[in-house]
């Protein structure tokens, strides 16, 4: 029996501005531990809206959501912030690294925020993640000294620092050239196969999607394939 890491049941959402426009319509899905899942569909079909709900950043929806067996629907914001930091790693199209900090410090930041380990242990764990991604030689460089591809790999290391139940990505290769996009894809694949890391990635890249374990395809706020 596979361990379910993320489960969404009958998720619906509308925007009210000023008229009501349905954006997501009765979506249900589940993702098992170690699965590498991509979400595809035309622009405006609701992919990013769904990701924001699944990542607990948007709480204005109907339906129920569980992350790592825990019901997160209707939790208070303080509790959601902790769940996000502890259970979810984020990789966006833009890396959001802080230029004034070193690579190592950038990777450490979510660990320091969670405060589960002491600073020395978090530094050790950050170095381990950088080694996993073969970028430990960049540890002491400042973020603004890196190329786009290197920055995205640092963002992945940062997403891994708290051993998240799931990594969520919104177009993580969208800003990269083909070579660096392939490097990022290969990292995700290795995380899934070697470390049983669960991944849910929104992408416009059909080649990226075709090589994941499973494709969730959306159209007009509905899931038409999963």
Helices and strands as residue ranges (DSSP letters): E 4-16, E 20-32, E 36-40, H 47-54, E 62-67, E 70-71, H 77-87, E 88-92, H 103-114, H 119-132, G 136-138, G 143-145, H 148-160, E 166-170, H 178-195, E 198-202, H 206-210, E 214-219, E 222-225
